[in-house]
Structures are given as C-alpha cells and as structure tokens.
Amino acid sequence: MASSNTTTDHDEIRRWVESHGGKPAAVTETGSGDDPGILRINFDDPGGDDDDRLEEISWDEWFKAFDANDLAFLYSDDGDSRFNKLVARSTADARS
C-alpha cells in the first residue's frame, strides 16, 4: 500500500522534487506583479509531453508564494511515484 507524507519543510520539499526530476514552476498567466500565480512542480519527461503552460521559477520565488498562500506539500512515499499535491495547511493539519 502506498503511503504519503505532508510537509511544509522547504529542504524536504526541494529534496523530494529534485530527486524525482522536478523543478519549481507556475502556471503561465495566472499571476501578477510579485505573485507567480498557481504553483506546480514540472517534471522533465524525455520524449514525453511537457506542459507548455508551465514556466520554471526559482525556488526562492516558489517558496515565497508557498508560504504566503499557507500551503503544505503532500507527496507519495512510494518508490518512484511522482504523485504530489499542494494543499491548504489547515487541510494538512486536519489530516494528521
């Protein structure tokens, strides 16, 4: 059975994302000013379909928006699974 973890720890998130071939990203045209908009993780898929609506942003920018929006990172602890989801911290707290 697959297990999942929820965290707000920046180092833990970055380690998991990078170890699974991901990069911090935002959905294009969803932000304004200093707000990058809807946050996502973009995974490199050689030969696959990249989501052209995503633009890579810096980890600093991603984490600034992550904290400002009071988000938590839910991710799979099941081997090579890339499952992840951004959830409200209140949802993550209720889950634990």
Order of alpha helices (4+ residues) and beta strands (2+ residues): beta-alpha-beta-beta-beta-alpha-beta-beta-alpha
